Amino acid sequence: MELNDAGDVERILAAGESEQIKAMFKGFHQIDNKDYAEFICEQFFDHPDPDMRLAVVIALTQIATKFKSLSDWMSIPFLAREFALSKENGGDNIARNVLIPYLYEICNELGDVFEDLQSELLGCGKPTSYVFIGDSTSPKSLKQTPYYDLVKESWDYSKNKPCGSMIDNIDGKITWYVCKNCSKNQKGILLVSLSIGMIVPFKVLAADHPKDVSEIHFADTPIVIDGKNVESDWQKTKWLPLTHHILGDMPTEQDFSGRFKLLWDQHYLYILAEITDDILFDQHPNPLFKYWDDDCLEIFVDEDNSGGEHQFSFNAFAYHVSLDNQAADIGTKQEGGEAPFILLNDHIRSRWQRNSDNEHKITWEVSVKLYDDTFVLGQPNQYPITLTQGKKFGFMLAYCDNDGSAEREHFLGSVPIKPINGDKNLGYKTADVFQTFMLIP
């Protein structure tokens, strides 16, 4: 929703339509007056509808991201109250798993403003001498770190500290005691590393991810999804390769080759792919039947960069974008244990067209809305996240190529994947193989 000035806000409030007000709050990143934005939020702090209060939480998250502050006598107490209420799991309260990611994002911007959040979620409470240190990649015994002598001199170090308790600030790094194999962190609970200005998912640090972080530039002008590659922002962005083998034989360049670019704005991740494919093949009219064996562009997105399994959940998404521009994925398991194939066409917009200078080359543009792992298929009033500078997420692009066989003949991606038991086709199962990208100006 576009909010040009306070007049737009007042008109929406005067109309009194709840869904419009919720949508308005989710566009508060457009408001340039912090005090006014918080004042409007305050009017809804005691609203009986938890979805309305969640919209206010989202607005406050956007305000914290944009202005790097929130009122400690107005907004922070409201957020702390909602966090406390979420423990009760009542129907009038915001669901805990929905609320927590926003509170973490606010901690990321403002510092440790929710002590209860850290102490309750970071560990299991068992005695341990292992620690997590800001920019380290795994828990290790404190004696094995260069900070041990510093801690001995300045802090009361003990081998029996509860997992999840914070040592304080060691040489500029926020540090916690963490069990070497903590059950909570095995489930992907986030460790907030305030010293390096980011939310660090423990599972990502522990997983076998590519270690470099790639950057995506902001689109200064609107990107039109028309398959034409004419916007000036695309010309300023470098090509990325689509060359890493996943399945089948390695094709010749004439059979298949590909490369792509990425951009972003507040609402979308934009993909521009240049595909050379001598035969475009779509043998299945049903978009949910063996879509992976037709030519398709496969877009993998892990919104919070948490890694982990997602084959039968929305911890991450694997959008198979077909030649008729529909996006298929696997849904959650049903009571009988089956997982249906689903269409998520409202998550993406896709358009491709052939190149007049090369009959086998196509230009493919896609805009993708990023949804977090609270997404529930068919549930109303679900909104994608607002993208902001500094945001990190997991991403991989791939292409299924079939020239007329019963099954796809080649499958190439943007990330080198280390095979498990000879299998490199892991992207649709686990986000641990995705590349980390960060949004920059």
Phi, psi and omega per residue, in radians:
M1 nan 2.322 -3.108
E2 -1.522 2.226 3.106
L3 -2.145 1.777 -3.077
N4 -1.476 -0.560 -3.111
D5 -2.794 -3.117 -3.131
A6 -1.088 -0.470 3.128
G7 -1.079 -0.665 3.094
D8 -1.092 -0.735 3.135
V9 -1.105 -0.815 -3.091
E10 -1.111 -0.652 3.133
R11 -1.149 -0.692 3.119
I12 -1.172 -0.733 3.124
L13 -1.131 -0.700 -3.122
A14 -1.153 -0.579 3.126
A15 -1.200 -0.528 3.027
G16 1.274 0.300 3.126
E17 -1.472 2.045 -3.014
S18 -0.998 -0.793 -3.084
E19 -1.155 -0.617 3.082
Q20 -1.177 -0.659 3.125
I21 -1.161 -0.738 3.096
K22 -1.064 -0.788 3.109
A23 -1.089 -0.640 3.113
M24 -1.061 -0.813 -3.134
F25 -1.038 -0.599 -3.097
K26 -1.361 0.014 3.029
G27 -2.015 0.361 -3.068
F28 -1.243 -0.154 3.040
H29 -1.109 -0.260 -3.127
Q30 -1.479 -0.219 -3.072
I31 -1.474 2.293 -3.043
D32 -1.694 -0.085 3.131
N33 -1.898 1.837 -3.056
K34 -1.088 -0.815 -3.085
D35 -1.081 -0.705 3.124
Y36 -1.141 -0.743 -3.132
A37 -1.075 -0.779 3.124
E38 -1.179 -0.607 3.110
F39 -1.071 -0.771 3.115
I40 -1.121 -0.732 3.098
C41 -1.016 -0.720 -3.076
E42 -1.037 -0.538 -3.114
Q43 -1.112 -0.282 -3.063
F44 -2.046 0.179 -3.118
F45 -1.039 -0.573 -3.084
D46 -1.870 0.366 3.138
H47 -1.124 2.423 -3.086
P48 -1.239 -0.351 -3.089
D49 -1.499 2.037 -3.138
P50 -1.095 -0.500 3.100
D51 -1.174 -0.588 3.083
M52 -1.202 -0.738 3.129
R53 -1.173 -0.580 3.055
L54 -1.109 -0.708 3.085
A55 -1.055 -0.644 3.085
V56 -1.150 -0.717 3.092
V57 -1.032 -0.747 3.123
I58 -1.098 -0.721 3.105
A59 -1.079 -0.766 -3.140
L60 -1.150 -0.597 3.068
T61 -1.105 -0.730 3.101
Q62 -1.146 -0.676 3.116
I63 -1.124 -0.782 3.130
A64 -1.072 -0.689 3.137
T65 -1.172 -0.676 -3.059
K66 -1.397 -0.741 -3.008
F67 -1.850 -0.118 3.111
K68 1.063 0.493 3.071
S69 -2.848 2.744 2.993
L70 -2.467 2.697 3.132
S71 -1.143 2.142 -3.128
D72 -1.435 -0.055 3.067
W73 -1.916 -0.078 -3.080
M74 -2.239 -1.118 -3.020
S75 -1.339 -0.782 -3.106
I76 -1.068 -0.798 3.075
P77 -1.041 -0.644 3.095
F78 -1.075 -0.809 -3.127
L79 -1.135 -0.699 3.108
A80 -1.112 -0.665 3.104
R81 -1.127 -0.772 3.139
E82 -1.116 -0.640 3.082
F83 -1.104 -0.764 3.117
A84 -1.110 -0.740 -3.139
L85 -1.163 -0.548 -3.084
S86 -1.140 -0.351 3.110
K87 -1.188 -0.376 -3.042
E88 -1.491 -0.244 3.094
N89 0.969 0.568 3.101
G90 -1.420 2.802 -3.113
G91 -1.177 -0.350 3.139
D92 -1.630 0.080 -3.091
N93 -1.913 2.659 3.051
I94 -1.172 2.347 3.133
A95 -1.030 2.370 -3.028
R96 -1.059 -0.786 -3.100
N97 -1.194 -0.362 3.081
V98 -1.425 -0.670 -3.048
L99 -1.287 -0.712 -2.953
I100 -1.016 -0.758 -3.139
P101 -1.011 -0.589 3.108
Y102 -1.218 -0.674 3.106
L103 -1.149 -0.670 3.063
Y104 -1.078 -0.711 -3.132
E105 -1.117 -0.667 3.090
I106 -1.166 -0.727 3.049
C107 -1.016 -0.679 3.140
N108 -1.067 -0.636 -3.104
E109 -1.495 -0.657 -2.944
L110 -1.907 -0.178 -3.058
G111 1.747 -2.959 -3.040
D112 -1.376 1.495 -3.139
V113 -1.797 -0.039 3.131
F114 -2.315 1.406 -3.087
E115 -1.035 -0.693 -3.116
D116 -1.055 -0.570 -3.122
L117 -1.110 -0.776 3.142
Q118 -1.183 -0.899 -3.018
S119 -1.111 -0.539 -3.084
E120 -1.442 -0.550 -2.959
L121 -1.889 -0.309 -2.981
L122 -1.367 -0.348 -3.106
G123 -2.697 3.127 -3.072
C124 -1.713 -0.148 3.086
G125 1.604 -0.117 -3.132
K126 -1.257 2.547 3.110
P127 -1.062 2.398 -3.120
T128 -2.739 2.732 3.009
S129 -1.960 0.071 3.113
Y130 -1.466 2.644 -3.065
V131 -2.357 2.779 2.922
F132 -2.002 2.160 -3.098
I133 -1.983 2.075 3.118
G134 0.139 -1.269 -3.023
D135 -1.873 0.292 3.077
S136 -1.394 2.869 -3.039
T137 -1.844 -0.032 3.107
S138 -2.866 2.761 3.059
P139 -1.167 2.476 3.113
K140 -2.556 2.747 3.100
S141 -1.071 2.396 -3.108
L142 -1.031 -0.565 3.134
K143 -1.142 -0.346 -3.138
Q144 -1.548 0.034 -3.104
T145 -1.857 2.782 3.093
P146 -1.270 -0.040 -3.070
Y147 -1.676 -0.013 -3.014
Y148 -1.064 -0.850 -3.125
D149 -1.100 -0.658 3.119
L150 -1.076 -0.734 -3.134
V151 -1.187 -0.737 -3.129
K152 -1.039 -0.648 -3.098
E153 -1.341 -0.606 -2.926
S154 -1.978 -0.350 -3.074
W155 -2.276 2.757 3.112
D156 -1.453 1.481 -3.097
Y157 -1.423 2.400 -3.135
S158 -2.426 2.598 3.064
K159 -1.379 -0.078 -3.035
N160 -2.078 0.584 3.090
K161 -1.368 2.510 3.136
P162 -1.209 2.404 3.058
C163 -0.989 2.230 -3.116
G164 1.833 -0.271 3.120
S165 -1.381 2.605 -3.033
M166 -1.710 2.351 3.103
I167 -1.334 -0.481 -3.084
D168 2.023 -2.566 -3.040
N169 -1.836 2.016 3.128
I170 -1.891 1.921 3.073
D171 0.905 0.716 3.099
G172 1.469 0.117 -3.108
K173 -2.113 2.228 3.089
I174 -1.301 2.309 -2.929
T175 -2.358 2.442 3.091
W176 -2.243 2.651 2.874
Y177 -1.296 2.289 -3.110
V178 -2.476 2.262 3.047
C179 -0.993 2.531 3.139
K180 -1.032 -0.640 3.107
N181 -2.220 0.925 -3.053
C182 -1.069 2.272 -3.119
S183 -1.117 -0.601 -3.135
K184 -1.201 -0.739 -3.134
N185 -1.271 -0.453 3.030
Q186 -1.082 -0.460 3.133
K187 -1.521 0.055 3.028
G188 1.591 0.347 3.082
I189 -1.090 2.487 -3.025
L190 -1.466 2.440 2.962
L191 -1.794 2.180 -3.072
V192 -1.600 1.881 -3.133
S193 -1.676 1.521 -3.050
L194 -1.190 -0.447 -3.057
S195 -1.187 -0.484 3.140
I196 -1.906 0.244 2.947
G197 1.173 0.631 3.141
M198 -2.718 2.811 3.000
I199 -1.562 2.156 -3.064
V200 -1.847 1.907 3.042
P201 -1.266 2.142 -3.066
F202 -1.014 -0.691 -3.069
K203 -1.127 -0.556 3.125
V204 -1.183 -0.719 3.136
L205 -1.135 -0.600 -3.085
A206 -1.449 -0.349 -3.043
A207 -1.433 2.990 -3.131
D208 -1.591 1.147 -3.122
H209 -1.541 2.721 2.876
P210 -1.019 2.393 -2.967
K211 -1.477 -0.344 -3.116
D212 -1.460 2.719 3.111
V213 -2.011 2.146 3.124
S214 -1.599 2.676 -3.047
E215 -1.961 2.555 3.114
I216 -2.152 2.207 -3.100
H217 -1.445 2.662 3.100
F218 -1.294 2.461 3.081
A219 -1.483 1.971 -3.096
D220 -1.336 -0.388 3.124
T221 -2.134 2.710 -3.116
P222 -1.049 2.419 3.084
I223 -1.739 2.121 3.122
V224 -1.685 2.189 -3.125
I225 -1.450 1.569 -3.095
D226 -2.350 0.044 3.129
G227 1.231 0.475 -3.043
K228 -1.977 -0.358 3.112
N229 0.964 0.933 -3.111
V230 -1.963 -0.245 -3.100
E231 -1.205 2.484 -3.079
S232 -1.114 -0.512 -3.129
D233 -1.097 -0.594 3.109
W234 -1.111 -0.591 -3.095
Q235 -1.216 -0.365 -3.119
K236 -1.622 0.023 -3.038
T237 -1.923 2.434 -3.060
K238 -1.419 2.654 3.067
W239 -1.338 2.520 3.054
L240 -2.043 2.535 -3.018
P241 -1.406 2.628 3.040
L242 -2.157 1.230 -2.882
T243 -2.254 -0.048 -3.006
H244 -1.554 2.207 -3.069
H245 -1.169 2.368 3.043
I246 -2.120 -0.901 -3.106
L247 -2.453 2.726 3.038
G248 1.319 -2.941 3.083
D249 -1.405 2.787 2.993
M250 -1.343 2.142 -3.106
P251 -1.339 2.790 2.958
T252 -1.284 2.849 3.128
E253 -1.105 -0.503 3.121
Q254 -1.286 -0.565 3.137
D255 -1.281 -0.905 3.078
F256 -2.719 2.398 2.906
S257 -2.666 2.709 -3.105
G258 -2.746 2.730 3.029
R259 -2.673 2.906 -3.062
F260 -2.704 2.869 3.057
K261 -2.289 2.787 3.130
L262 -2.314 2.505 2.993
L263 -2.457 2.997 3.097
W264 -2.638 2.747 2.843
D265 -2.437 -2.939 -3.033
Q266 -1.083 -0.434 -2.983
H267 -1.877 -0.460 -2.978
Y268 -2.444 2.639 2.787
L269 -1.655 2.266 -3.098
Y270 -1.886 2.387 3.128
I271 -2.155 2.273 2.995
L272 -2.075 1.991 3.131
A273 -1.981 2.396 3.046
E274 -1.961 1.937 -3.017
I275 -2.003 2.249 2.966
T276 -1.865 2.019 -3.079
D277 -2.497 2.057 -3.025
D278 -1.229 -0.405 3.103
I279 -2.391 2.072 3.028
L280 -1.603 2.180 -2.941
F281 -2.302 2.170 3.107
D282 -2.391 1.621 -3.002
Q283 -1.572 -0.217 -3.045
H284 -1.984 1.862 3.123
P285 -1.075 -0.573 3.117
N286 -1.301 2.049 -3.067
P287 -1.183 -0.170 -3.127
L288 -1.895 0.170 -3.131
F289 -1.957 1.974 3.095
K290 0.800 0.780 -3.098
Y291 -1.104 -0.428 -3.138
W292 -1.262 -0.260 3.120
D293 -1.634 0.011 2.992
D294 -1.747 2.852 3.007
D295 -1.054 2.229 3.105
C296 -2.781 2.714 3.045
L297 -1.685 2.175 -3.081
E298 -1.900 2.146 -3.052
I299 -1.987 2.036 -3.129
F300 -1.844 2.229 -3.100
V301 -2.373 2.201 3.017
D302 -2.035 1.682 -2.930
E303 -0.968 -0.709 -3.082
D304 -1.798 0.143 3.089
N305 1.020 0.524 -3.060
S306 -1.483 -0.233 -3.091
G307 1.210 -2.946 3.065
G308 1.632 3.031 -3.084
E309 -1.207 2.579 3.120
H310 -2.611 0.154 -3.040
Q311 -1.009 -0.674 -3.114
F312 -2.097 0.529 3.109
S313 -2.599 3.106 3.085
F314 -1.882 0.535 2.976
N315 -1.057 -0.512 3.002
A316 -2.685 2.951 -3.094
F317 -2.131 2.543 3.041
A318 -2.209 1.520 -3.094
Y319 -1.411 2.024 3.018
H320 -1.615 1.820 -3.080
V321 -1.642 1.969 -3.018
S322 -1.452 3.060 3.135
L323 -1.178 -0.305 3.024
D324 -1.695 0.316 2.968
N325 1.164 0.523 3.034
Q326 -1.824 2.599 -3.054
A327 -1.978 2.012 -3.131
A328 -1.928 2.601 3.088
D329 -2.640 -3.136 3.080
I330 -1.748 2.330 3.132
G331 -1.512 -3.038 3.125
T332 -1.367 2.704 -3.115
K333 -1.160 2.475 3.105
Q334 -1.600 -3.141 -3.079
E335 -1.029 -0.617 3.128
G336 -1.370 -0.008 3.131
G337 1.629 -0.105 3.126
E338 -1.489 2.570 3.096
A339 -2.022 2.075 -3.076
P340 -1.356 2.658 2.925
F341 -1.410 2.442 -3.016
I342 -2.323 2.755 3.006
L343 -1.802 2.357 3.105
L344 -2.161 0.899 -3.046
N345 -1.155 -0.405 3.115
D346 -1.362 -0.100 3.097
H347 -1.499 -0.384 -3.033
I348 -2.365 2.790 2.937
R349 -2.279 2.237 -2.998
S350 -2.323 2.508 3.060
R351 -2.732 2.312 3.057
W352 -2.324 2.779 3.052
Q353 -2.716 2.747 -3.106
R354 -1.305 2.724 3.117
N355 -1.580 2.234 -3.093
S356 -1.180 -0.369 -3.122
D357 -1.589 -0.270 -3.130
N358 -2.546 1.915 -2.996
E359 -1.144 -0.320 -3.129
H360 -1.746 0.042 -3.125
K361 -1.833 2.326 3.061
I362 -2.126 2.610 3.025
T363 -1.877 2.156 -3.013
W364 -2.144 2.104 3.098
E365 -1.996 2.428 3.135
V366 -2.447 2.393 2.915
S367 -1.913 2.385 -3.054
V368 -2.179 2.231 2.957
K369 -1.474 2.396 3.133
L370 -1.697 2.105 3.072
Y371 -1.879 2.536 3.108
D372 -1.493 -3.094 -3.005
D373 -1.393 0.096 3.029
T374 -1.530 0.007 -3.110
F375 -1.031 2.363 3.088
V376 -2.224 2.140 -3.093
L377 -1.067 2.253 3.078
G378 1.469 -0.121 3.135
Q379 -1.384 2.295 -3.099
P380 -1.277 2.868 3.024
N381 1.026 0.740 3.006
Q382 -1.797 2.412 -3.014
Y383 -2.204 2.500 3.025
P384 -1.213 2.824 3.114
I385 -1.309 2.756 3.003
T386 -1.557 2.210 -3.118
L387 -1.421 2.420 -3.111
T388 -2.385 2.747 3.118
Q389 -1.021 2.404 -3.126
G390 1.588 -0.192 3.130
K391 -1.077 2.360 3.054
K392 -2.028 2.479 3.106
F393 -2.653 2.819 3.091
G394 -1.572 2.497 -3.068
F395 -2.674 2.525 2.969
M396 -2.646 2.515 3.063
L397 -2.068 2.510 3.113
A398 -2.571 2.908 3.125
Y399 -2.400 2.228 3.026
C400 -1.601 2.156 -3.094
D401 -2.062 2.218 3.100
N402 -2.423 2.230 -3.105
D403 -1.764 0.171 3.102
G404 2.371 0.174 -3.125
S405 -1.576 2.996 3.103
A406 -1.178 -0.537 3.135
E407 -2.194 2.795 3.124
R408 -1.037 2.545 -3.052
E409 -1.707 -0.543 -3.125
H410 -2.428 2.586 3.081
F411 -2.522 1.911 -3.093
L412 -2.113 2.568 -3.097
G413 -2.335 -3.123 -3.066
S414 -1.620 -0.141 -3.046
V415 -2.208 2.330 3.030
P416 -1.236 2.249 -3.074
I417 -1.980 2.239 3.076
K418 -1.358 2.112 -3.045
P419 -1.188 2.553 3.000
I420 -1.964 2.026 -3.056
N421 0.930 0.692 3.097
G422 1.442 -0.031 -3.053
D423 -1.770 2.112 3.049
K424 -1.833 -0.063 3.127
N425 -1.462 1.271 -3.008
L426 -1.948 -0.225 -2.998
G427 -1.081 -0.588 -3.119
Y428 -1.391 -0.154 3.141
K429 -1.769 -0.765 -3.030
T430 -2.396 2.424 3.091
A431 -1.458 0.010 3.131
D432 -1.124 -0.336 -3.103
V433 -1.641 -0.009 -3.102
F434 -1.300 2.756 3.020
Q435 -1.502 2.548 3.070
T436 -1.536 2.256 3.070
F437 -2.103 2.596 3.104
M438 -2.203 2.420 3.138
L439 -1.487 2.223 -3.126
I440 -2.262 2.890 3.138
P441 -1.043 nan nan
